[in-house]
Amino acid sequence: MFAVCLFQSNSSGRANAAGSGNTGAPGDASSTCITCHGNNPNIVVDLSIEATNADGVTVTQYEPEATYTFKVILDPQMGTPSAYGFQMLSLNAPLDMNGDAINSWVNASTNANIVEISATNRTYVEHSNPSASNEFTVDWVAPSEGAGVVTFYACGNGVNFNGSTSGDNADCATFVFEEAVVSSTQNLASAIEFSIAPNPARDFLQLTSNISNASIYQVEIYSLSGQLMRRQSNELATGEQTTRLPIENLVGGIYIIRVSNGQESANLKFVKL
C-alpha cells in the first residue's frame, strides 16, 4: 500500500520518486492519493484548481499560446494537516478522454517541481517536499490555435506526520480549459470561411462555407464541459455551400462546433433552445 503514496517514500513527489502519474487522468495509474491517504475522518481536504491570465483575472477559457498561472489549493475543511502534497497533469482531450499531454509547464513555485516521465511523454507538476503551504502555483503555456479542449487532473493530500498514512486524507479534482471562441464566424485560413445560422437554434443548424480548395472536413459538436456530442464528415466543394446539421437530440444549452480539415480548425459557438 505504501508504494502508491505521495508521502512516506514518495515525499519528494510521486513522479520524481517512482516515475508514476497518480492524478486520476486516463492513462495514469489506477491509484491516486486517495488510495492511501483518504482514510482519516478527522482530516478533510478539498482540492481546487484555478487559472488566471496575465492580468490576474480568473478564467475558464484560454487564448492560444498565451501563458496562464495555475494554482492548486488544498483547503482543510476539517482538522489541521501538518503538510500538503499534490500532483497535476494536463491532457489535450475532453474530460475523461485520453489525449496527448500538454507539457508546457514553467516557473513552478518553490514548493513544487516539474517532472518529466519520458516513457509516457507526460510531464507533471508536483510537490518538491512535504509543504507547509497548502497552495502550489505554476505557469502553463497554452497550445496553438485549434487545439481545442484541455483537461487538467490533480490529486493531493494533507498529512499529520504520525508515521503512517492512517492520519491523512486526500482529494482529487479536474479543470476543463476551453479554447476561447472569438466569434460565430471565423476564418480557418484566407481560402475558407464558416458561419452558422440560426443562432439560437432549436432543431437544426445551417453551416455555411465558402471555400477556395475542396477538402474533407470533420464537424464536431462539444458541450462546454468538453463532451463530444456529435461528429460527422463532410466533403466540401469549392465556393459557397450550406450543410444542414440536426441538433434536435441535444438538450438546451451552449455548445461549440469544431470544424477541422486536419491542418486547420475553428470553433463556432451556438445556443440550443
C-alpha positions as a LaTeX table, in Angstrom:
\begin{tabular}{lrrr}
\hline
Residue & $x$ (\AA) & $y$ (\AA) & $z$ (\AA) \\
\hline
Met1 & 0.00 & 0.00 & 0.00 \\
Phe2 & 2.81 & 2.46 & 0.80 \\
Ala3 & 4.08 & 2.18 & $-2.80$ \\
Val4 & 1.22 & 4.33 & $-4.10$ \\
Cys5 & 1.53 & 7.15 & $-1.57$ \\
Leu6 & 2.76 & 10.66 & $-2.19$ \\
Phe7 & 4.31 & 10.87 & 1.23 \\
Gln8 & 6.49 & 8.38 & 3.08 \\
Ser9 & 8.94 & 7.12 & 0.42 \\
Asn10 & 7.38 & 9.48 & $-2.16$ \\
Ser11 & 7.75 & 12.64 & $-0.11$ \\
Ser12 & 9.62 & 14.32 & $-2.98$ \\
Gly13 & 6.74 & 13.70 & $-5.39$ \\
Arg14 & 5.32 & 10.57 & $-7.00$ \\
Ala15 & 6.69 & 11.22 & $-10.50$ \\
Asn16 & 10.11 & 12.18 & $-9.14$ \\
Ala17 & 10.40 & 9.26 & $-6.70$ \\
Ala18 & 8.64 & 6.45 & $-8.59$ \\
Gly19 & 8.20 & 7.64 & $-12.19$ \\
Ser20 & 4.42 & 7.36 & $-11.92$ \\
Gly21 & 1.38 & 9.53 & $-12.57$ \\
Asn22 & $-1.40$ & 9.21 & $-10.00$ \\
Thr23 & $-3.70$ & 12.10 & $-10.92$ \\
Gly24 & $-6.73$ & 10.03 & $-11.89$ \\
Ala25 & $-6.27$ & 11.02 & $-15.56$ \\
Pro26 & $-6.86$ & 8.49 & $-18.34$ \\
Gly27 & $-3.58$ & 6.66 & $-18.93$ \\
Asp28 & $-2.28$ & 7.26 & $-15.40$ \\
Ala29 & $-2.04$ & 4.59 & $-12.72$ \\
Ser30 & $-5.37$ & 3.46 & $-11.28$ \\
Ser31 & $-4.30$ & 4.53 & $-7.79$ \\
Thr32 & $-4.41$ & 8.16 & $-6.62$ \\
Cys33 & $-3.55$ & 9.99 & $-3.40$ \\
Ile34 & $-6.93$ & 8.88 & $-2.06$ \\
Thr35 & $-5.90$ & 5.22 & $-2.32$ \\
Cys36 & $-3.50$ & 5.55 & 0.63 \\
His37 & $-4.29$ & 8.87 & 2.24 \\
Gly38 & $-8.09$ & 9.06 & 2.08 \\
Asn39 & $-8.94$ & 7.24 & 5.30 \\
Asn40 & $-8.93$ & 9.72 & 8.20 \\
Pro41 & $-12.40$ & 11.12 & 9.02 \\
Asn42 & $-10.80$ & 13.72 & 11.31 \\
Ile43 & $-9.00$ & 15.43 & 8.43 \\
Val44 & $-10.87$ & 16.55 & 5.33 \\
Val45 & $-9.20$ & 18.48 & 2.49 \\
Asp46 & $-10.86$ & 19.99 & $-0.58$ \\
Leu47 & $-8.69$ & 20.32 & $-3.70$ \\
Ser48 & $-9.42$ & 23.03 & $-6.27$ \\
Ile49 & $-7.69$ & 24.18 & $-9.48$ \\
Glu50 & $-7.73$ & 27.83 & $-10.56$ \\
Ala51 & $-6.36$ & 29.52 & $-13.70$ \\
Thr52 & $-5.58$ & 33.24 & $-14.03$ \\
Asn53 & $-4.40$ & 35.24 & $-17.02$ \\
Ala54 & $-1.56$ & 37.77 & $-17.20$ \\
Asp55 & $-3.84$ & 40.40 & $-15.60$ \\
Gly56 & $-4.57$ & 38.14 & $-12.62$ \\
Val57 & $-8.18$ & 37.54 & $-13.74$ \\
Thr58 & $-9.66$ & 34.09 & $-13.14$ \\
Val59 & $-10.50$ & 32.45 & $-16.47$ \\
Thr60 & $-12.10$ & 29.26 & $-17.81$ \\
Gln61 & $-11.07$ & 29.71 & $-21.47$ \\
Tyr62 & $-7.61$ & 30.10 & $-22.95$ \\
Glu63 & $-6.20$ & 32.15 & $-25.80$ \\
Pro64 & $-3.82$ & 30.12 & $-27.99$ \\
Glu65 & $-0.14$ & 30.40 & $-26.99$ \\
Ala66 & $-0.92$ & 32.67 & $-24.01$ \\
Thr67 & 0.59 & 31.99 & $-20.57$ \\
Tyr68 & $-1.63$ & 31.26 & $-17.55$ \\
Thr69 & $-0.88$ & 30.77 & $-13.87$ \\
Phe70 & $-2.40$ & 27.66 & $-12.32$ \\
Lys71 & $-2.95$ & 27.38 & $-8.60$ \\
Val72 & $-3.72$ & 24.13 & $-6.78$ \\
Ile73 & $-5.27$ & 24.72 & $-3.36$ \\
Leu74 & $-5.80$ & 22.07 & $-0.70$ \\
Asp75 & $-8.32$ & 23.69 & 1.63 \\
Pro76 & $-8.55$ & 21.95 & 5.04 \\
Gln77 & $-12.28$ & 21.56 & 5.68 \\
Met78 & $-11.71$ & 19.65 & 8.92 \\
Gly79 & $-8.65$ & 19.13 & 11.10 \\
Thr80 & $-5.22$ & 20.73 & 10.75 \\
Pro81 & $-2.84$ & 18.88 & 8.44 \\
Ser82 & 0.86 & 19.39 & 9.14 \\
Ala83 & 1.86 & 19.30 & 5.46 \\
Tyr84 & 0.47 & 19.02 & 1.94 \\
Gly85 & 1.39 & 17.39 & $-1.37$ \\
Phe86 & $-0.11$ & 17.18 & $-4.88$ \\
Gln87 & 0.40 & 16.11 & $-8.50$ \\
Met88 & $-1.14$ & 17.64 & $-11.67$ \\
Leu89 & $-1.25$ & 16.81 & $-15.39$ \\
Ser90 & $-2.89$ & 18.39 & $-18.47$ \\
Leu91 & $-4.25$ & 16.43 & $-21.46$ \\
Asn92 & $-5.38$ & 17.77 & $-24.83$ \\
Ala93 & $-8.74$ & 15.99 & $-24.68$ \\
Pro94 & $-12.25$ & 16.38 & $-23.23$ \\
Leu95 & $-12.92$ & 15.27 & $-19.67$ \\
Asp96 & $-12.25$ & 11.57 & $-19.01$ \\
Met97 & $-10.83$ & 11.02 & $-22.51$ \\
Asn98 & $-7.19$ & 10.15 & $-23.17$ \\
Gly99 & $-5.03$ & 12.51 & $-25.22$ \\
Asp100 & $-1.58$ & 13.98 & $-25.65$ \\
Ala101 & $-0.10$ & 15.66 & $-22.60$ \\
Ile102 & 0.42 & 19.42 & $-22.85$ \\
Asn103 & 3.87 & 19.55 & $-21.23$ \\
Ser104 & 4.34 & 23.34 & $-21.33$ \\
Trp105 & 4.82 & 23.91 & $-17.59$ \\
Val106 & 7.21 & 26.67 & $-16.47$ \\
Asn107 & 8.02 & 28.69 & $-13.34$ \\
Ala108 & 6.81 & 26.35 & $-10.60$ \\
Ser109 & 6.56 & 27.76 & $-7.07$ \\
Thr110 & 9.38 & 26.96 & $-4.62$ \\
Asn111 & 7.36 & 24.12 & $-3.07$ \\
Ala112 & 6.76 & 22.39 & $-6.44$ \\
Asn113 & 8.75 & 20.62 & $-9.15$ \\
Ile114 & 8.18 & 19.99 & $-12.87$ \\
Val115 & 8.97 & 16.33 & $-13.59$ \\
Glu116 & 9.03 & 14.62 & $-17.00$ \\
Ile117 & 8.37 & 10.89 & $-17.36$ \\
Ser118 & 9.99 & 10.12 & $-20.71$ \\
Ala119 & 8.45 & 6.65 & $-21.00$ \\
Thr120 & 4.95 & 8.13 & $-21.25$ \\
Asn121 & 5.85 & 11.58 & $-22.62$ \\
Arg122 & 3.94 & 13.14 & $-19.73$ \\
Thr123 & 5.20 & 15.99 & $-17.58$ \\
Tyr124 & 3.76 & 16.51 & $-14.10$ \\
Val125 & 3.81 & 19.32 & $-11.60$ \\
Glu126 & 4.03 & 18.05 & $-8.02$ \\
His127 & 5.26 & 18.96 & $-4.54$ \\
Ser128 & 9.05 & 19.04 & $-4.15$ \\
Asn129 & 8.85 & 18.09 & $-0.46$ \\
Pro130 & 6.03 & 17.96 & 2.12 \\
Ser131 & 4.82 & 21.55 & 2.01 \\
Ala132 & 3.72 & 23.66 & 4.97 \\
Ser133 & 1.74 & 25.77 & 2.49 \\
Asn134 & $-1.49$ & 24.37 & 1.10 \\
Glu135 & $-1.08$ & 26.31 & $-2.19$ \\
Phe136 & 1.08 & 25.45 & $-5.20$ \\
Thr137 & 1.46 & 27.55 & $-8.38$ \\
Val138 & 2.90 & 27.01 & $-11.84$ \\
Asp139 & 2.72 & 28.75 & $-15.21$ \\
Trp140 & 1.36 & 26.93 & $-18.27$ \\
Val141 & 1.63 & 27.96 & $-21.92$ \\
Ala142 & $-1.49$ & 27.25 & $-23.99$ \\
Pro143 & $-1.17$ & 25.27 & $-27.25$ \\
Ser144 & $-1.52$ & 26.72 & $-30.74$ \\
Glu145 & $-4.86$ & 27.70 & $-32.26$ \\
Gly146 & $-7.23$ & 24.85 & $-32.96$ \\
Ala147 & $-6.03$ & 22.54 & $-30.18$ \\
Gly148 & $-9.45$ & 22.59 & $-28.55$ \\
Val149 & $-10.29$ & 21.36 & $-25.06$ \\
Val150 & $-7.53$ & 20.79 & $-22.49$ \\
Thr151 & $-8.40$ & 18.99 & $-19.24$ \\
Phe152 & $-6.32$ & 19.27 & $-16.06$ \\
Tyr153 & $-6.25$ & 16.46 & $-13.48$ \\
Ala154 & $-4.89$ & 16.91 & $-9.95$ \\
Cys155 & $-4.83$ & 14.93 & $-6.72$ \\
Gly156 & $-3.37$ & 15.97 & $-3.39$ \\
Asn157 & $-3.35$ & 15.21 & 0.30 \\
Gly158 & $-2.99$ & 16.63 & 3.77 \\
Val159 & $-0.95$ & 14.64 & 6.29 \\
Asn160 & $-0.28$ & 14.73 & 10.02 \\
Phe161 & 3.16 & 13.02 & 10.08 \\
Asn162 & 2.18 & 10.31 & 12.53 \\
Gly163 & 4.50 & 7.83 & 10.82 \\
Ser164 & 1.80 & 6.19 & 8.67 \\
Thr165 & $-0.97$ & 7.14 & 6.26 \\
Ser166 & $-3.69$ & 6.48 & 8.83 \\
Gly167 & $-3.80$ & 10.11 & 9.91 \\
Asp168 & $-4.16$ & 11.63 & 6.43 \\
Asn169 & $-6.82$ & 12.49 & 3.89 \\
Ala170 & $-6.85$ & 13.38 & 0.20 \\
Asp171 & $-8.92$ & 14.73 & $-2.66$ \\
Cys172 & $-8.87$ & 14.92 & $-6.48$ \\
Ala173 & $-10.30$ & 17.47 & $-8.93$ \\
Thr174 & $-10.44$ & 18.29 & $-12.64$ \\
Phe175 & $-10.44$ & 21.56 & $-14.58$ \\
Val176 & $-11.71$ & 21.82 & $-18.17$ \\
Phe177 & $-10.00$ & 24.63 & $-20.13$ \\
Glu178 & $-11.86$ & 25.56 & $-23.31$ \\
Glu179 & $-10.19$ & 27.28 & $-26.24$ \\
Ala180 & $-11.64$ & 30.79 & $-26.46$ \\
Val181 & $-14.20$ & 31.37 & $-29.20$ \\
Val182 & $-13.62$ & 34.66 & $-30.96$ \\
Ser183 & $-16.93$ & 34.86 & $-32.84$ \\
Ser184 & $-19.62$ & 32.77 & $-34.53$ \\
Thr185 & $-17.89$ & 33.35 & $-37.88$ \\
Gln186 & $-14.20$ & 32.56 & $-38.09$ \\
Asn187 & $-11.63$ & 32.20 & $-40.87$ \\
Leu188 & $-9.68$ & 28.96 & $-40.81$ \\
Ala189 & $-7.39$ & 30.38 & $-43.48$ \\
Ser190 & $-7.59$ & 33.00 & $-46.20$ \\
Ala191 & $-9.17$ & 30.42 & $-48.51$ \\
Ile192 & $-12.05$ & 29.35 & $-46.23$ \\
Glu193 & $-14.81$ & 30.81 & $-44.06$ \\
Phe194 & $-17.59$ & 29.24 & $-41.97$ \\
Ser195 & $-20.68$ & 30.67 & $-40.35$ \\
Ile196 & $-23.73$ & 29.18 & $-38.61$ \\
Ala197 & $-27.42$ & 30.14 & $-38.55$ \\
Pro198 & $-29.84$ & 30.38 & $-36.93$ \\
Asn199 & $-28.30$ & 31.11 & $-33.56$ \\
Pro200 & $-30.01$ & 30.34 & $-31.18$ \\
Ala201 & $-31.41$ & 27.23 & $-32.90$ \\
Arg202 & $-33.93$ & 24.55 & $-31.95$ \\
Asp203 & $-33.88$ & 21.62 & $-34.40$ \\
Phe204 & $-31.04$ & 22.22 & $-36.86$ \\
Leu205 & $-28.15$ & 24.47 & $-37.83$ \\
Gln206 & $-27.14$ & 25.62 & $-41.28$ \\
Leu207 & $-23.36$ & 25.59 & $-41.62$ \\
Thr208 & $-22.40$ & 27.89 & $-44.49$ \\
Ser209 & $-18.96$ & 27.52 & $-46.02$ \\
Asn210 & $-17.08$ & 29.50 & $-48.64$ \\
Ile211 & $-14.04$ & 27.52 & $-49.78$ \\
Ser212 & $-11.34$ & 28.01 & $-52.38$ \\
Asn213 & $-9.94$ & 24.49 & $-52.05$ \\
Ala214 & $-12.16$ & 21.43 & $-51.72$ \\
Ser215 & $-11.43$ & 19.06 & $-48.84$ \\
Ile216 & $-12.98$ & 16.64 & $-46.32$ \\
Tyr217 & $-13.85$ & 18.28 & $-43.00$ \\
Gln218 & $-14.73$ & 16.86 & $-39.60$ \\
Val219 & $-17.66$ & 18.69 & $-38.00$ \\
Glu220 & $-17.88$ & 18.03 & $-34.25$ \\
Ile221 & $-20.23$ & 19.38 & $-31.59$ \\
Tyr222 & $-18.98$ & 19.62 & $-27.98$ \\
Ser223 & $-20.68$ & 20.61 & $-24.75$ \\
Leu224 & $-18.99$ & 23.33 & $-22.71$ \\
Ser225 & $-17.61$ & 20.61 & $-20.42$ \\
Gly226 & $-15.77$ & 19.13 & $-23.40$ \\
Gln227 & $-18.04$ & 16.12 & $-24.06$ \\
Leu228 & $-18.26$ & 15.14 & $-27.73$ \\
Met229 & $-21.97$ & 15.14 & $-28.64$ \\
Arg230 & $-21.91$ & 14.63 & $-32.42$ \\
Arg231 & $-19.37$ & 14.05 & $-35.20$ \\
Gln232 & $-19.76$ & 13.86 & $-38.96$ \\
Ser233 & $-17.52$ & 14.11 & $-42.02$ \\
Asn234 & $-18.39$ & 16.42 & $-44.90$ \\
Glu235 & $-16.74$ & 16.64 & $-48.30$ \\
Leu236 & $-16.98$ & 20.35 & $-49.07$ \\
Ala237 & $-16.55$ & 21.63 & $-52.60$ \\
Thr238 & $-15.17$ & 25.00 & $-53.66$ \\
Gly239 & $-17.41$ & 28.04 & $-53.48$ \\
Glu240 & $-20.30$ & 28.76 & $-51.13$ \\
Gln241 & $-22.49$ & 25.93 & $-49.87$ \\
Thr242 & $-24.72$ & 25.08 & $-46.93$ \\
Thr243 & $-24.65$ & 21.94 & $-44.77$ \\
Arg244 & $-27.61$ & 21.04 & $-42.54$ \\
Leu245 & $-26.72$ & 19.82 & $-39.03$ \\
Pro246 & $-29.55$ & 18.23 & $-36.97$ \\
Ile247 & $-29.44$ & 19.14 & $-33.28$ \\
Glu248 & $-32.91$ & 18.17 & $-32.09$ \\
Asn249 & $-31.49$ & 15.48 & $-29.77$ \\
Leu250 & $-29.33$ & 17.95 & $-27.84$ \\
Val251 & $-30.60$ & 19.36 & $-24.56$ \\
Gly252 & $-30.90$ & 23.13 & $-24.28$ \\
Gly253 & $-27.66$ & 24.97 & $-23.60$ \\
Ile254 & $-24.48$ & 26.39 & $-25.12$ \\
Tyr255 & $-22.39$ & 24.23 & $-27.44$ \\
Ile256 & $-19.27$ & 24.55 & $-29.57$ \\
Ile257 & $-18.90$ & 23.34 & $-33.15$ \\
Arg258 & $-15.37$ & 22.43 & $-34.13$ \\
Val259 & $-14.62$ & 22.31 & $-37.86$ \\
Ser260 & $-11.30$ & 20.85 & $-38.95$ \\
Asn261 & $-9.60$ & 19.63 & $-42.11$ \\
Gly262 & $-6.67$ & 18.03 & $-40.26$ \\
Gln263 & $-4.44$ & 21.09 & $-40.66$ \\
Glu264 & $-6.61$ & 23.99 & $-39.52$ \\
Ser265 & $-9.66$ & 24.25 & $-37.30$ \\
Ala266 & $-12.17$ & 26.75 & $-35.95$ \\
Asn267 & $-14.58$ & 26.76 & $-33.04$ \\
Leu268 & $-18.08$ & 28.12 & $-33.55$ \\
Lys269 & $-20.36$ & 28.67 & $-30.54$ \\
Phe270 & $-24.16$ & 28.36 & $-30.65$ \\
Val271 & $-27.15$ & 28.17 & $-28.31$ \\
Lys272 & $-29.59$ & 25.23 & $-28.46$ \\
Leu273 & $-33.11$ & 26.21 & $-27.41$ \\
\hline
\end{tabular}
